[in-house]
Protein backbone atom coordinates (compact mmCIF):
# COMPACT_ATOMS: atom_id res chain seq x y z
CA UNK A 1 0.00 0.00 0.00
CA UNK A 2 1.09 3.56 -0.71
CA UNK A 3 0.29 6.69 1.21
CA UNK A 4 -2.20 8.98 -0.53
CA UNK A 5 -0.17 12.16 -0.18
CA UNK A 6 -1.29 15.63 -1.22
CA UNK A 7 -1.44 17.36 -3.58
CA UNK A 8 -2.74 14.73 -5.96
CA UNK A 9 -4.93 14.25 -9.01
CA UNK A 10 -7.20 11.21 -9.11
CA UNK A 11 -8.13 9.49 -12.36
CA UNK A 12 -11.32 7.47 -11.92
CA UNK A 13 -12.29 4.80 -14.45
CA UNK A 14 -15.84 4.51 -13.05
CA UNK A 15 -17.51 1.53 -14.79
CA UNK A 16 -15.99 1.96 -18.24
CA UNK A 17 -15.71 -1.38 -20.07
CA UNK A 18 -12.82 0.07 -22.08
CA UNK A 19 -10.48 0.41 -19.08
CA UNK A 20 -10.28 -3.08 -17.61
CA UNK A 21 -7.73 -5.88 -17.73
CA UNK A 22 -4.96 -5.39 -20.30
CA UNK A 23 -6.43 -2.08 -21.42
CA UNK A 24 -6.30 -0.86 -17.84
CA UNK A 25 -2.63 -1.86 -17.62
CA UNK A 26 -1.81 0.42 -20.56
CA UNK A 27 -4.01 3.20 -19.14
CA UNK A 28 -2.38 2.94 -15.70
CA UNK A 29 1.11 2.80 -17.19
CA UNK A 30 0.43 6.10 -18.94
CA UNK A 31 -0.67 7.72 -15.69
CA UNK A 32 2.39 6.37 -13.90
CA UNK A 33 4.74 7.55 -16.66
CA UNK A 34 3.37 11.08 -16.55
CA UNK A 35 3.58 11.13 -12.76
CA UNK A 36 7.23 10.04 -12.89
CA UNK A 37 8.18 12.41 -15.71
CA UNK A 38 6.57 15.45 -14.10
CA UNK A 39 7.15 14.69 -10.41
CA UNK A 40 3.45 15.25 -9.75
CA UNK A 41 1.23 12.97 -7.71
CA UNK A 42 -1.46 10.99 -9.49
CA UNK A 43 -3.72 8.26 -8.13
CA UNK A 44 -6.07 5.82 -9.85
CA UNK A 45 -9.56 4.55 -8.96
CA UNK A 46 -10.13 1.37 -11.01
CA UNK A 47 -13.08 -0.97 -10.84
CA UNK A 48 -12.98 -3.32 -7.86
CA UNK A 49 -11.69 -6.46 -9.60
CA UNK A 50 -8.73 -4.49 -10.98
CA UNK A 51 -7.49 -3.00 -7.69
CA UNK A 52 -4.93 -5.77 -7.22
CA UNK A 53 -3.77 -5.41 -10.84
CA UNK A 54 -3.03 -1.70 -10.48
CA UNK A 55 -1.50 -2.14 -7.02
CA UNK A 56 0.82 -4.90 -8.23
CA UNK A 57 1.77 -3.45 -11.61
CA UNK A 58 2.29 0.23 -10.69
CA UNK A 59 3.45 2.44 -7.86
CA UNK A 60 0.32 4.57 -8.11
CA UNK A 61 -1.85 5.00 -5.01
CA UNK A 62 -5.12 3.12 -5.57
CA UNK A 63 -8.55 4.31 -4.45
CA UNK A 64 -11.44 1.86 -4.19
CA UNK A 65 -14.58 3.28 -5.78
CA UNK A 66 -16.71 1.78 -3.00
CA UNK A 67 -16.53 -0.67 -0.11
CA UNK A 68 -18.60 -1.83 2.85
CA UNK A 69 -17.73 -3.37 6.20
CA UNK A 70 -17.87 -7.16 6.09
CA UNK A 71 -20.60 -7.13 8.77
CA UNK A 72 -22.83 -5.10 6.45
CA UNK A 73 -22.04 -6.94 3.22
CA UNK A 74 -24.35 -9.00 1.07
CA UNK A 75 -23.10 -11.47 -1.51
CA UNK A 76 -21.37 -9.59 -4.33
CA UNK A 77 -20.53 -6.53 -2.23
CA UNK A 78 -16.91 -5.36 -2.05
CA UNK A 79 -15.66 -5.18 1.53
CA UNK A 80 -13.14 -2.83 3.10
CA UNK A 81 -11.18 -5.88 4.16
CA UNK A 82 -11.02 -7.18 0.59
CA UNK A 83 -9.89 -3.91 -0.97
CA UNK A 84 -7.24 -3.48 1.72
CA UNK A 85 -5.96 -7.00 1.03
CA UNK A 86 -5.93 -6.24 -2.71
CA UNK A 87 -3.65 -3.25 -2.16
CA UNK A 88 -6.02 -0.27 -2.10
CA UNK A 89 -4.80 2.82 -0.28
CA UNK A 90 -8.10 4.65 0.13
CA UNK A 91 -11.86 4.23 -0.22
CA UNK A 92 -14.61 6.52 -1.48
CA UNK A 93 -17.38 6.72 1.11
CA UNK A 94 -20.85 8.16 0.41
CA UNK A 95 -20.19 8.96 -3.24
CA UNK A 96 -23.13 10.82 -4.88
CA UNK A 97 -23.59 7.89 -7.24
CA UNK A 98 -23.48 5.37 -4.37
CA UNK A 99 -24.72 7.08 -1.24
CA UNK A 100 -24.49 5.68 2.29
CA UNK A 101 -26.63 6.52 5.32
CA UNK A 102 -24.91 8.96 7.68
CA UNK A 103 -24.54 6.38 10.45
CA UNK A 104 -22.94 3.97 7.98
CA UNK A 105 -20.47 6.65 6.93
CA UNK A 106 -19.11 6.91 10.46
CA UNK A 107 -18.71 3.16 10.76
CA UNK A 108 -16.97 3.00 7.38
CA UNK A 109 -14.53 5.76 8.31
CA UNK A 110 -13.72 3.90 11.51
CA UNK A 111 -13.15 0.62 9.66
CA UNK A 112 -10.98 2.29 7.04
CA UNK A 113 -8.86 3.80 9.80
CA UNK A 114 -8.45 0.40 11.47
CA UNK A 115 -7.33 -1.15 8.17
CA UNK A 116 -4.91 1.63 7.24
CA UNK A 117 -7.11 2.88 4.41
CA UNK A 118 -7.58 6.60 3.86
CA UNK A 119 -11.27 7.56 3.87
CA UNK A 120 -12.54 9.99 1.22
CA UNK A 121 -16.01 11.03 2.33
CA UNK A 122 -18.16 12.76 -0.28
CA UNK A 123 -20.24 15.72 0.90
CA UNK A 124 -22.37 18.25 -1.04
CA UNK A 125 -22.46 21.08 1.51
CA UNK A 126 -21.17 22.55 4.79
CA UNK A 127 -23.89 20.87 6.87
CA UNK A 128 -23.03 17.37 5.68
CA UNK A 129 -19.32 18.16 6.02
CA UNK A 130 -19.82 19.24 9.64
CA UNK A 131 -21.62 15.97 10.39
CA UNK A 132 -18.82 13.95 8.79
CA UNK A 133 -16.12 15.87 10.64
CA UNK A 134 -17.83 15.05 13.94
CA UNK A 135 -17.00 11.37 13.51
CA UNK A 136 -14.19 9.90 15.60
CA UNK A 137 -11.93 9.43 13.78
CA UNK A 138 -12.67 12.20 11.33
CA UNK A 139 -12.38 11.43 7.61
CA UNK A 140 -8.94 11.75 6.07
CA UNK A 141 -10.39 13.69 3.15
CA UNK A 142 -13.69 15.32 2.20
CA UNK A 143 -14.71 15.21 -1.44
CA UNK A 144 -16.79 18.33 -2.11
CA UNK A 145 -19.00 17.41 -5.03
CA UNK A 146 -22.47 18.40 -6.19
CA UNK A 147 -24.39 15.52 -7.81
CA UNK A 148 -25.46 17.80 -10.67
CA UNK A 149 -21.83 18.63 -11.45
CA UNK A 150 -20.83 15.04 -12.22
CA UNK A 151 -19.89 14.66 -15.92
CA UNK A 152 -21.08 18.23 -16.49
CA UNK A 153 -19.52 21.16 -18.30
CA UNK A 154 -19.97 23.55 -15.38
CA UNK A 155 -18.80 22.29 -12.00
CA UNK A 156 -18.39 24.51 -8.95
CA UNK A 157 -14.79 25.28 -9.92
CA UNK A 158 -16.12 27.09 -12.98
CA UNK A 159 -19.53 28.27 -11.84
CA UNK A 160 -18.79 29.50 -8.32
CA UNK A 161 -15.20 29.21 -7.10
CA UNK A 162 -16.05 31.39 -4.10
CA UNK A 163 -18.22 28.54 -2.79
CA UNK A 164 -15.24 26.20 -3.03
CA UNK A 165 -12.95 28.68 -1.28
CA UNK A 166 -15.51 29.03 1.50
CA UNK A 167 -15.66 25.25 1.87
CA UNK A 168 -11.87 24.98 2.09
CA UNK A 169 -11.81 27.66 4.78
CA UNK A 170 -14.61 25.92 6.69
CA UNK A 171 -12.78 22.57 6.77
CA UNK A 172 -9.47 24.22 7.71
CA UNK A 173 -11.18 25.87 10.69
CA UNK A 174 -13.10 22.77 11.80
CA UNK A 175 -10.58 20.00 11.13
CA UNK A 176 -7.16 21.14 9.89
CA UNK A 177 -5.97 17.53 9.50
CA UNK A 178 -8.73 16.68 7.02
CA UNK A 179 -7.88 17.39 3.39
CA UNK A 180 -10.25 18.80 0.78
CA UNK A 181 -10.80 17.18 -2.61
CA UNK A 182 -13.06 18.78 -5.21
CA UNK A 183 -14.75 16.80 -7.96
CA UNK A 184 -17.58 17.17 -10.43
CA UNK A 185 -17.08 18.92 -13.75
CA UNK A 186 -13.27 18.94 -13.72
CA UNK A 187 -12.43 18.72 -17.42
CA UNK A 188 -9.44 20.85 -18.36
CA UNK A 189 -6.06 21.94 -17.05
CA UNK A 190 -7.63 25.35 -16.42
CA UNK A 191 -10.20 23.71 -14.13
CA UNK A 192 -7.42 21.94 -12.26
CA UNK A 193 -5.44 25.16 -11.84
CA UNK A 194 -8.56 26.94 -10.55
CA UNK A 195 -9.25 24.15 -8.07
CA UNK A 196 -5.77 24.35 -6.55
CA UNK A 197 -5.93 28.15 -6.57
CA UNK A 198 -9.04 27.80 -4.37
CA UNK A 199 -6.92 25.93 -1.83
CA UNK A 200 -7.88 22.28 -2.31
CA UNK A 201 -5.48 19.44 -1.59
CA UNK A 202 -6.67 17.27 -4.47
CA UNK A 203 -8.93 17.08 -7.47
CA UNK A 204 -9.64 14.58 -10.20
CA UNK A 205 -11.74 13.52 -13.14
CA UNK A 206 -13.46 10.54 -14.66
CA UNK A 207 -15.47 11.59 -17.72
CA UNK A 208 -12.83 13.94 -19.11
CA UNK A 209 -10.07 11.38 -18.61
CA UNK A 210 -12.03 8.63 -20.32
CA UNK A 211 -12.95 10.95 -23.20
CA UNK A 212 -9.28 11.84 -23.64
CA UNK A 213 -8.38 8.16 -23.68
CA UNK A 214 -11.02 7.52 -26.35
CA UNK A 215 -9.54 10.23 -28.55
CA UNK A 216 -5.93 9.09 -28.05
CA UNK A 217 -5.12 12.38 -26.29
CA UNK A 218 -4.88 10.84 -22.84
CA UNK A 219 -1.16 11.36 -22.23
CA UNK A 220 -1.26 14.92 -23.56
CA UNK A 221 -4.28 15.63 -21.35
CA UNK A 222 -2.49 14.23 -18.29
CA UNK A 223 0.63 16.27 -19.03
CA UNK A 224 -1.46 19.45 -19.30
CA UNK A 225 -2.97 18.64 -15.91
CA UNK A 226 0.45 17.95 -14.39
CA UNK A 227 1.79 21.27 -15.70
CA UNK A 228 -0.61 23.25 -13.49
CA UNK A 229 -0.49 21.09 -10.38
CA UNK A 230 1.38 22.22 -7.27
CA UNK A 231 4.50 20.37 -6.23
CA UNK A 232 4.72 18.62 -2.88
CA UNK A 233 6.28 21.81 -1.50
CA UNK A 234 3.37 23.92 -2.75
CA UNK A 235 5.10 25.31 -5.82
CA UNK A 236 3.95 25.09 -9.41
CA UNK A 237 5.20 24.02 -12.79
CA UNK A 238 4.06 27.29 -14.30
N, C-alpha and C positions, 0 to 999 in steps of 0.2 A: 504493500500500500504506500501511496505517496501523499504528502501533506498538500492540501488544497490551499496554497499560499496566494495572497493578493499582491498586486492586482492581477486578475486573470480574465480571459475571454473564454466562454463556454460554447462549444459547438454541439448542438443537440440534434440527433438524427431522428427524433420522434419515432414514428412507426413506418418510415420509408422502406419499401421493399427493395429499393435500389442500393441501400447502404447496409448490407448484411453479409456475413461470411467473407469470402475473398474480396468482394467489392469494398467491404468495410475496412479490410486490411490496407488496401490502397488509399482509401479516404483518410484513415488514421495516420498512415505513414506521411501523407502530405501535411497534415496538421503538425505532426511531430517535427518534420523537416523545417517548416516555417518557424516553429517555436525555437528550434536550435539555431537557425540562421540569424534570427532577429533578436535573440535573447529576451523574448517576451513569453509570458506564461499563458498557455492554452490548456484547456481541459476538454474532455469529450464525454457526452452522455449517450451511449449506444443503447440499443434495445437490450432487455435483460439477458437473453441467451448469449449475447456477445460481450458481456462484461469481462469474462475471463479471457477472451481472445484479445481484447484491447489491453488489459492489464498485463498479459504475458508477452505480448508482441511489441509494446511501446512503453516509454517512460512517462506517458501522459497521465495526469490524474484522471480518474474515472468517476463519473457521477451516475448513480442509479436513477432512472427516471421515476421510479416508485418502489416502495417496499412496505411491508406490514410486519408487525411483530408476529412471531410464530404462534403465540397464543390466540391471535385474532385471525389467523389465516384459514382460508378454505382451499380446497384442492385447486391447484393452478395458480394460486397467488404466489408472488415473489416475496420472500421474507428478508428482513434485515440481516438475519444470520446467514442466509444464502448469499446475499450480495457481498457481505463482508468476506466470506470464505472465497468468493470468486475474485476478490481483489479490488472491489469498489472502495473509493475514498470518501464518498459523500452520497447523500440521498436527498432527493426532492421530497418534501413533505407538503401536503395540502396544495398541490399544483392546481391552477384554475380548471384544467382539463381532467383532474382526478382528485376532487376535493375530499378532505377528511373532516370529521366532526372535531370541534375544538378540543374536547377531552382526549380524543385519539391523538391529536397533534402533540400534546404534552407527553403522552406515553411514548410516542415514536421518537421524540427528541431525546427523552431519557434513555431509550434503548440504543439509539445511535451513539450517544455518549459512552455508554457502557461497552459498546463494540469498537470504539475508536473511529466511528464514522462521523464526518462533519454533517450537520443537519442544515439544510437549506429550506427554510419555511417560507412558503409563498403567502403574501398578504396584499390586499388591494387598497388598504387605507391605514391611517394612523390608529384607529380604534382596534382593528384586528392586530396590528403590530404591537400595540400596548399589551393586549391579551397574551400574545405569543412571548413577549419579553418577560412576562410575569412567571413563566415556567421556570422550574429549578431542576436541571440547568436551563439557562436561556439558550435559544438557538445560536448556532455558530454564525449563521448568515440569514438575513431576511431578503427574499426576492420580492421586490416591489413591482407588481404587474397587474394591470387592469385586464380582465378577460376580453374586453372589446378590442384591446390593442394587439392581441395575438394574431400573427400573420397579416397585420394591417400595414397600411402605408403611413400611418400617423400616430405612432406611440407617444407616450408622455414626454419623451426626450425631445420630440419635435413640437408637439402641440402645446406643452406647458412645462418647460424646464423648471420654472419656479416651484411647481408642486414637488418635483423631484428633489430640488435643493432643500425645501422645507422638510421633506421626509428624511433626508440624510442628517439634517440638523437635529431632528426629533430623536432619531436612533442614537446619535452621538451623545445626546444629553441623557437619555434613558439607560443606555447600555453600551458604553464605549467599546466593549470587547466584541460586540456583535457587528459583523460586516454587513454592508448593503450592496445588493446585486439588483440591477434593473433589467427587466426583460420586456418583451412585447413591442413589436414594431421596430426593432433594431435591424436596419437593412444595409446601411452604408458606413464607410469609414467616418464620414461626417457625423453620423448618429453616435458612433462609438466615442469620438472625440468629445461630443457634447455631453455624453453620459459621464465620462471621467471628469470633465470640467465642472459638472454638478456635484462632484465629490464622492461618487460611488467607488466601491472597492472592486467591483466586477460587473461585467455585462456579458451578453451572448446572443446567439441567434440560432434559429432552426430553419425557418422557411427560406431566408435569404441565403444561407449556406447551402441548402439543398438545391436551390435554383442555380446558384453559381456552379455547383458540381454538375448539374444537368447541362449547363452551357459550356463546360470545359474551362471556365474561368475561375475555378475554385482556388487554385494556388495564388493567382493574382489578387483575388478578393481577400484571401487571408493575409497576404503581404500588405495590402492597403490598410487592413485593420491593425496589423502589428505596427505599422508606421506611426499611428496616432496613439498607441497605448503608452501609458506611463511605464517607466522601468520600476524595478523593485525598490529603488531609492526614491521614487516619486518624480523622476525626470521624464523626459519625452524624447522621442526620436525626431521630433520636428523642431 
